[in-house]
Structure formats: structure tokens, C-alpha cells
Amino acid sequence: MKTIKETATENAKHYLELIYPTKWKFEKERKIAEIANESGFEKGVKFAQRWISVKDELPKIDDEVILKFEDGSKYIFVYNTTLKQCGNNITHWRPIELE
């Protein structure tokens, strides 16, 4: 499986192939890193991987989420009103799938 950086670089190369002619190969290679670092792809992945504090927000009812506990353990959970049964040591959550 490719890393986030590898995929962002691959997307940047594809983008540059569309906008730069072949004769600008050196310039194109130099810009790949710039575009990969600023890419919306990489920012989107980071957004999807962020942990949300339970102090800031709770998931919607019936959302499938990953819960993170104080001890660092993580569990997949379908959020419902029984969240308190998991205990008060839940610190963060994140969705499994984003809309």
C-alpha cells in the first residue's frame, strides 16, 4: 500500500504532466515536491485521520466510529445512547467513513 506522501507525489506528477510540456522536465521535477506538500489530497487525508475530542463533539447516533480511550486502546463502535456504558475514559473518536 502506498503512503500518503507517495500518493500525493504521484498525484502531483500526474497534475504536472497535464499542465507542463515535456521540455520543462527539470522545472516539472522541481515543482512536484511543492505541489505534493500543498496538495489537497494530503490535507484531505489528514482531515479524515484526525481525532475529535469528546469534549468538543460527539458522533451522530448510529455512526460507526473508532473510539480512543485514556489508556491508548482503540475500539470500533456503533455510536448510540449507550456510550456511557463504555465508561468515562473515552477521550477521542473518529468516523470510519466520511460522507
C-alpha positions, 0 to 999 in steps of 0.5 A, a space after each residue: 500500500 502506498 503512503 500518503 506522501 507517495 500518493 500525493 507525489 504521484 498525484 502531483 506528477 500526474 497534475 504536472 504532466 497535464 499542465 507542463 510540456 515535456 521540455 520543462 522536465 527539470 522545472 516539472 521535477 522541481 515543482 512536484 515536491 511543492 505541489 505534493 506538500 500543498 496538495 489537497 489530497 494530503 490535507 484531505 487525508 489528514 482531515 479524515 485521520 484526525 481525532 475529535 475530542 469528546 469534549 468538543 463533539 460527539 458522533 451522530 447516533 448510529 455512526 460507526 466510529 473508532 473510539 480512543 480511550 485514556 489508556 491508548 486502546 482503540 475500539 470500533 463502535 456503533 455510536 448510540 445512547 449507550 456510550 456511557 456504558 463504555 465508561 468515562 475514559 473515552 477521550 477521542 473518536 473518529 468516523 470510519 467513513 466520511 460522507 
